């Protein structure tokens, strides 16, 4: 009788170990599935971001080329304008002389 009980207890322990292994494997499989889904979602977002960056890069390259062309035109226009313009002393205004009095009170109020 005792040996039969021991045999039953041994079978029960084996079946419990099998059940633990099965539940652990199920848990691991479900976690692996969740992680795979999240990984795929992150990959899709990364690909979308890469495409968006490429579009922005191309647009910026085009805009830079346009601005470089405009800059070249401005340099040409400025070069022609500066070479044809000559400054004379008559063009520069001279400051007027101060006529009057200054008081320390006015200077303090100014500051």
C-alpha positions in Angstrom: 0.0 0.0 0.0 2.8 2.4 0.9 4.6 1.7 -2.3 1.4 2.3 -4.3 1.0 5.7 -2.6 4.7 6.5 -3.2 4.2 5.5 -6.8 1.1 7.8 -7.1 3.0 10.7 -5.5 5.9 10.1 -7.9 3.5 10.2 -10.9 1.9 13.3 -9.5 5.2 15.1 -9.1 6.2 14.2 -12.7 2.8 15.4 -14.1 3.2 18.7 -12.1 6.7 19.2 -13.5 5.4 18.6 -17.0 2.5 21.0 -16.3 5.0 23.6 -15.1 7.2 23.2 -18.1 4.2 23.4 -20.4 2.9 26.6 -18.8 6.4 28.1 -18.8 6.7 27.3 -22.5 3.3 28.8 -23.2 4.3 32.0 -21.3 7.6 32.2 -23.2 5.8 31.7 -26.5 3.2 34.4 -25.8 5.9 36.9 -24.7 7.9 36.1 -27.8 4.9 36.7 -29.9 4.2 40.1 -28.2 7.8 41.1 -28.6 7.8 40.1 -32.3 4.7 42.2 -32.9 6.2 45.3 -31.2 9.5 44.8 -33.1 7.6 44.7 -36.4 5.7 47.9 -35.4 9.0 49.7 -34.6 10.5 48.5 -37.9 7.5 49.9 -39.8 7.8 53.3 -38.0 11.5 53.4 -38.7 11.0 52.8 -42.4 8.4 55.5 -42.5 10.8 57.9 -40.7 13.6 57.1 -43.1 11.3 57.8 -46.1 10.2 61.1 -44.6 13.8 62.1 -44.0 14.8 61.3 -47.6 12.0 63.5 -48.9 13.0 66.3 -46.6 16.6 65.9 -47.6 15.8 66.2 -51.3 13.6 69.2 -50.7 16.3 70.9 -48.7 18.9 70.1 -51.4 16.7 71.7 -54.1 16.1 74.8 -51.9 19.8 75.1 -51.2 20.6 75.1 -54.9 17.9 77.8 -55.5 19.4 79.9 -52.7 22.9 79.5 -54.0 21.7 80.7 -57.4 20.0 83.7 -55.9 23.2 84.4 -53.9 25.3 84.4 -57.0 22.9 86.8 -58.7 23.0 89.1 -55.7 26.8 89.0 -55.7 26.9 89.9 -59.4 24.4 92.7 -58.8 26.3 94.1 -55.8 29.6 93.9 -57.6 28.2 96.0 -60.5 26.6 98.4 -58.1 29.6 99.0 -55.9 32.0 99.4 -58.8 29.8 102.0 -60.5 29.1 103.9 -57.3 31.8 106.3 -56.0 31.5 108.0 -52.7 32.6 111.6 -52.3 33.1 113.7 -49.3 30.1 115.8 -50.2 27.8 112.7 -49.8 28.8 112.3 -46.1 26.9 114.5 -43.7 28.9 116.3 -41.0 27.4 116.5 -37.5 26.2 119.8 -36.3 28.0 121.5 -33.5 26.2 121.5 -30.1 25.0 124.9 -29.1 23.7 125.2 -25.6 24.4 124.0 -22.1 24.3 120.6 -20.5 23.5 120.0 -16.9 24.3 116.9 -14.8 20.6 116.7 -13.9 19.7 116.3 -17.6 22.4 113.6 -18.0 21.1 111.7 -14.9 17.5 111.8 -16.2 18.7 110.5 -19.6 20.3 107.5 -18.0 
